[in-house]
Amino acid sequence: MYHTACTSRRPPLPTVLLLAALSITGCSREMPPPAALEQTWSEQAAAVVAGKVDRIVQSEMKSADDELASFTAWPQLKHLQLPQAAISDKGATALAAATNLEVLVLGETTITSIGLTALAKLQKLTRLNLARCEADDAGLAAIATLPNLESLRIGGPNLTDAGLAALQQTKTLRFLILRNAPITDAGLTHVVSLPQLSSLYLEGTKVTETGARYLSKHRPELHVHFP
């Protein structure tokens, strides 16, 4: 495993702070409440409508397009976590109404660039976790226009080095996780110019040791996770 900018010894963080940091950077998997403790979608949605909460977390929900399409209390929602739900462009288009959404965590979706263009309307979004999608570089370019995006985790077979060039539009991105995408060493030339980037995680890409050394040379302060 290849790491850069991580060799200095630091005092251990308290457990709670360490887990929070790992969650933000993508070092760990999402940690939703145990499914047995979760309320149903209907119960959580009703609580949002009533103004009692501003988040919905469904760790075991297997599909969500219909639920998202019928949901009406979008302005109240700030956090949505559906890591196991199958979601397509239908669901992503419905999500565009969540104008106050700040955190969106999805899993293995079939969302294309049409869906990502819809998600690009979420101007308050700071964190987007899209473990897998069918979007291409045009979709990535749409996401790059989000003005407050700090953390992006995205993967898919249609994302290329050229798509990473669009990320240069972002001035706020601090954490970038690229997984199971045909990104190569050439794409890293776009990554090194991201001004606020502090952590880069590469999972299942075509980046080589040469690319990792390039990052170390041109951005020595960057934390790089490269298996």
C-alpha positions in Angstrom: 0.0 0.0 0.0 1.4 3.4 -1.0 1.0 6.5 1.2 2.5 9.9 0.9 2.6 12.8 3.4 1.7 10.4 6.2 5.0 9.4 7.7 5.3 11.9 10.6 4.4 10.7 14.1 1.4 12.5 15.7 -0.3 12.1 19.0 -3.2 9.6 18.8 -6.6 11.2 18.3 -9.4 10.4 20.6 -11.5 7.6 19.3 -14.5 9.7 18.5 -12.5 12.3 16.6 -10.6 9.6 14.7 -13.8 7.9 13.5 -15.2 11.2 12.5 -12.1 12.0 10.4 -12.2 8.6 8.7 -15.8 9.1 7.8 -15.2 12.5 6.2 -12.2 11.4 4.2 -13.5 8.1 3.0 -11.0 5.9 4.8 -13.9 3.9 6.3 -17.2 2.7 5.1 -20.3 4.6 6.0 -21.5 3.7 9.5 -25.2 4.1 9.6 -27.2 3.1 12.7 -27.9 -0.7 12.9 -30.9 -1.6 10.6 -32.8 -2.9 13.6 -32.7 0.6 15.2 -33.8 2.4 12.1 -37.2 3.7 11.5 -38.8 2.8 8.1 -38.7 5.2 5.2 -42.3 6.2 5.8 -41.6 7.0 9.4 -38.4 9.0 8.7 -40.1 10.8 5.8 -43.0 11.8 8.1 -40.6 13.1 10.7 -39.0 15.3 8.0 -42.4 16.6 6.9 -43.2 17.4 10.5 -40.0 19.3 10.9 -38.7 17.0 13.6 -35.6 16.0 11.8 -33.6 17.0 8.7 -32.2 13.6 7.6 -33.1 10.2 6.3 -30.8 7.2 6.8 -31.9 3.8 5.3 -28.9 1.4 5.5 -30.8 -1.6 4.2 -33.2 -0.2 1.7 -32.8 -2.0 -1.7 -34.6 0.4 -4.1 -35.7 4.0 -3.7 -36.7 5.5 -7.1 -40.4 5.4 -6.3 -40.0 6.7 -2.8 -37.8 9.6 -4.0 -40.3 10.4 -6.8 -43.2 10.7 -4.3 -41.4 12.5 -1.5 -42.5 16.2 -1.2 -40.7 17.6 1.8 -37.4 18.3 0.0 -36.7 21.8 1.4 -36.5 20.4 4.9 -34.0 17.6 4.1 -30.2 18.2 4.6 -28.8 14.7 4.9 -29.8 11.6 2.8 -28.1 8.3 3.1 -29.1 5.3 1.0 -26.0 3.2 0.6 -27.7 0.0 -0.5 -30.6 1.3 -2.6 -30.8 0.9 -6.4 -31.3 4.3 -7.8 -31.6 5.4 -11.4 -31.9 8.8 -13.2 -35.6 8.8 -12.0 -34.5 9.0 -8.4 -31.7 11.4 -9.1 -34.0 13.8 -11.0 -36.4 13.8 -8.0 -33.4 14.6 -5.7 -32.9 17.9 -7.6 -35.7 19.3 -5.5 -33.7 18.9 -2.3 -32.4 22.4 -2.5 -31.0 22.5 1.0 -29.3 19.0 0.9 -25.8 19.1 2.2 -24.8 15.4 2.4 -25.9 12.7 -0.1 -24.6 9.2 0.3 -25.6 6.6 -2.4 -24.2 3.2 -3.3 -24.2 1.1 -6.4 -26.5 3.1 -8.7 -27.3 3.2 -12.4 -27.3 7.0 -12.5 -26.1 8.4 -15.8 -24.9 11.9 -16.7 -28.5 12.9 -17.0 -28.9 12.1 -13.3 -25.6 13.8 -12.3 -26.7 17.0 -14.2 -29.8 17.0 -12.0 -27.8 16.6 -8.9 -25.6 19.5 -10.0 -28.6 21.7 -9.0 -27.9 21.0 -5.3 -26.0 24.1 -4.7 -25.6 23.5 -1.0 -24.1 20.1 -1.3 -20.8 19.7 0.5 -20.4 15.9 0.4 -21.4 13.5 -2.4 -20.8 9.8 -2.1 -21.6 7.9 -5.3 -19.9 4.6 -5.1 -20.9 3.5 -8.6 -22.7 5.2 -11.5 -23.0 4.9 -15.2 -22.2 8.5 -15.8 -19.5 9.6 -18.2 -17.2 12.7 -18.2 -20.1 15.0 -19.0 -21.7 14.0 -15.7 -18.5 14.6 -13.8 -18.2 18.0 -15.4 -21.7 18.8 -14.2 -20.8 17.8 -10.6 -17.7 20.0 -10.8 -19.9 23.1 -10.9 -21.1 22.6 -7.4 -19.9 25.7 -5.5 -19.6 24.1 -2.0 -18.5 20.6 -2.7 -15.8 19.5 -0.3 -15.9 15.7 -0.5 -16.5 13.6 -3.6 -16.5 9.8 -3.8 -17.3 8.5 -7.3 -16.8 5.5 -9.4 -17.9 4.0 -12.7 -16.6 2.4 -15.9 -17.3 5.5 -18.0 -15.2 8.0 -16.1 -11.9 8.8 -17.8 -8.8 11.0 -17.4 -10.4 13.7 -19.6 -13.3 14.0 -17.1 -10.9 14.8 -14.3 -9.9 18.0 -16.1 -13.4 19.4 -15.3 -12.7 19.1 -11.6 -10.3 22.0 -12.0 -13.3 24.2 -11.8 -13.8 23.3 -8.2 -12.2 25.6 -5.6 -13.5 23.9 -2.5 -12.8 20.1 -3.0 -10.7 18.7 -0.1 -11.3 15.0 -0.4 -11.5 13.0 -3.6 -12.1 9.3 -3.8 -12.0 7.6 -7.2 -13.0 3.9 -7.3 -13.3 1.3 -9.9 -12.8 3.7 -12.8 -10.3 3.5 -15.7 -8.3 6.5 -14.5 -4.6 6.4 -15.4 -1.5 8.2 -14.5 -2.3 10.9 -17.2 -5.4 11.9 -15.3 -3.3 12.9 -12.2 -2.0 16.0 -14.0 -5.5 17.5 -13.5 -5.7 16.4 -9.9 -2.4 18.1 -8.7 -3.8 21.5 -9.6 -6.9 21.3 -7.3 -6.0 24.1 -4.8 -7.8 22.8 -1.7 -7.3 19.1 -2.1 -5.7 17.4 0.9 -6.6 13.7 0.5 -6.8 11.5 -2.6 -8.0 7.9 -2.5 -7.5 5.6 -5.5 -9.4 2.3 -5.5 -9.5 0.0 -8.5 -8.0 2.5 -10.9 -5.2 2.0 -13.5 -2.9 4.4 -11.7 0.6 2.9 -11.3 3.5 3.5 -8.9 4.8 6.0 -11.5 1.7 8.0 -11.0 2.0 7.8 -7.2 5.5 9.1 -7.4 4.3 12.0 -9.7 1.9 13.0 -7.0 4.5 12.8 -4.3 6.8 15.0 -6.3 4.3 17.7 -7.3 2.1 17.6 -4.2 4.2 16.3 -1.4 1.7 17.6 1.2 -1.1 15.6 -0.3 -2.3 12.5 1.6 -2.5 9.7 -1.1 -4.0 6.3 -0.5 -2.9 4.0 -3.3 -3.2 0.2 -2.8 
